[in-house]
């Protein structure tokens, strides 16, 4: 595309292909659309599932392979494959082999390849599962014996041949292709590889620059040496936007894209283009990375500031400058001379180039919010100008601003009655990106043309490898609503937490693609980047990363007139609720950072930290003895509450998390006769599994539920939380301490838990069979009901299911504090807590009456437990645990 003004050229030799480590590119792929007419890498058009022929799919497969091999051909020595560019990721050898392994495993799961056709079972195990980015300070230093580059390269070639064989041996290539059929696994494989093309490009960008060399087929965009016009605010009128797409849409999609949500978007004003490197330079020169108030949100969450301190940031990650000047910036000092601006370089994938000031600033979500707060502060320019003559002057910026001004900055507003700035929402982004007469997401008619990014005049954009780098803003035409860069160039942060759309379903071929990220910690990004291809480059693409994570992502600012604040508050409340549930269920399996010491009469013991705390947690959560006993392998309550301001009698009580562990042990002991007698399947069922603690406890091998544990949960957030824990066996959360003071917690499962033996279903526990969460006629050795009894929409119906679900000789275990509420269920559905014929009936009495025809009450125990609200506030609940044995 033509560019106005002078363009900077980038020199670089073609990458050397070393021995047999990476196959020769060109002849194997050029004939299949791997390159454009001028032999530059480029992405083919995504297949239309209504018209995709067998031959077109094979060409798309070869194009995918060509792009991936071209990227990895830039690594100048096999040893580079074993470097770890980002401590939150694996070495590059893993990602080189992972996309090939994915094909094999998914094709077997779909039934298109047999187990006998596996190529290398060892590779298909060790290269199968990556890592989530987790916390920014979680370092993984584990050594691993990775395979050789030559071996992985040969394996990739064998897998490519297998996939082609699978495509050709399909007896009838019927159209359309939809996600309910086995061929969906073929599409999933190529789109999965295209995701890793992009994420691997970020890792390559973090390698030492001497370790890589730009491939000859890789073309950077020009950088225009010219002044940009001001980044004007453009008004976008109110409208409704429909998010999501139908299942018969003719382009491949990941599970989170399907469903439908109609959102009314109020009128708003947003910047017409992305914030550029030139724009962001002013924030850097003003000492923005040294000012704590810019990195703390209005709720006092300082995760952004802790990230800055941990990384010792002074500028965006991919900005490169003289070390002495960088040190001054870390201290908060502004640049002394204008000509120092010319000394900035930008790290691209393979080179350092003179800073292209008109390219988008690529930053993480923390940095984008800090810039919004800085721009919202009317005094930022004056505080910046005062730093020019004294390198140390801005190191005290925090104290130079009065407290009210600091609150203004954290809230993101420009002084009294001023302007707030923030990132857009997902729905607002769809309003801005309107393309070709489209408002929001396109309708099905003609949708393929409008959903794809392609080379036509109407939708031209820097996407699908048009360039091998970002490009100048305003290089391509704006959207119909007047906004530039709403497609391609770089992703754009939006403020929404990643969440499912109404109608969301998990595909059986990849049951944990999206759900682990529905955790209130992953922030969405929209629009795709220059390297986004295939599904990533469509208007329906919905991706998310943690706020500290780096991708090819930028941002623009929206004027916040208050309409989006409720949206953000709802997201915070959802996250806080998840944190509460994790604390309630897993406090005894958690370690904490920055623990507070509290004096309770006399100084308490210093809390354990780091490796010592992790070791203590692992030791305290060890596998119980072969014969389970109540509370086996659990941390003692006085250990958990030693730093709390509690009198000694209360410190002797169980926490709610410990109580749940003991409840599971009680269930296992009660169910043992049924398990030993072989009556019914040796499985356990939880009606209302919550965050999954009791389910995971029951999975212990010593407890004898060898056929597995099933949990049914009606609350969508808790169901998703339990599936995340099943997948990762760990989870971060925030524990309240006092006011805005919090500590970071990390749940770690003990080795005795067997998450693979646990399955969860989303459904109403009161209608588990009728709603399809359980199969008709299924019976269990043990059925457990805890919080679900008093939180259920119909507790009476829940209890009436028990005779059909418990196998003869099996047990129903009910543990509850009987906290009845009309907000959950009408009075006539309660199983306790009411008067009948002038008599008081509590929960224990009514359960006895309700179940006496089919069950015999074997035991009833009362126990008190503490629910922690914060460091100084606890609730004491008295729980009843009833064990009923089925006749």
Secondary structure, 3 states (H helix, E strand, C coil): CCCCCEECCCCCCCCCCCCCCCCCCCCCCHHHCCECCCCCECCCCCCCCCCCCHHHHHHHHHHHHHHHHHHHCCECCHHHHHCCCCCCCCCHHHHHHHHHHHHHHHHHHCCCCCHHHCCCCCHHHHCCCCCCCCCCCCCCCCCCCCCCHHHHHHHHHHHHHHHHHHHHCCCCCCCCCCCCCCCHHHHHHHHHHHHHHHHHHHHHHCCCHHHECCCCCCCCCCCEECCCCCCCEEEECCEEEEECECCCCCCCCCHHHECCEEEEECCEEEECCCCEHHHHHHHHHCCHHHCHHHHCCCCCCCHHHHHHHHHCCCCCCCEECCHHHHHHHHCCCCCCCHHHHHHCEEECCCCEEECCCCEECCCCHHHHHHHHHHHHCCCHHHHHHCCCCCCCHHHHHHHHCCHHHHHHHHHCCCCCCCCCEECCCHHHHHHHCCCCCCCCCCCCCCHHHHHCCCCCCCCCCCCCCCCCCCCECCCCCCCCCCCCCCCCCCEEEEEEECCCCCCCCCCCCCCCCCHHHCCCCEEEEECCCCCCCHHHHCCCCCEEEECCCCCCEECCCEECCCCCHHHHHHHHHHHHHHHHHHHHHHHHHEEECCCCCCECCCECCCCCCHHHHHHHHHHHCCCCCCCCCCCCCCCCHHHHCCCCCCCHHHHCCEEHHHHHHHHHHHHHHHHHHHHHHCCCCCCEEEECCCCCHHHHHHCCHHHCCCCCEEEEECCHHHHHHHHHHHHHCEEEEEEEEECCEEEEEEEECCCCCCHHHEEEEECCHHHCCCCCCCCCCCCEEEEEECCHHHHCCCHHHHHHCHHHHEEEEEEEEEEECCCCCCCCCCHHHCCCCEEECCEEECHHHHHHHHHCCCEEEEEEEEEEEEEEEECCEEEEEEEEEEEEEEC
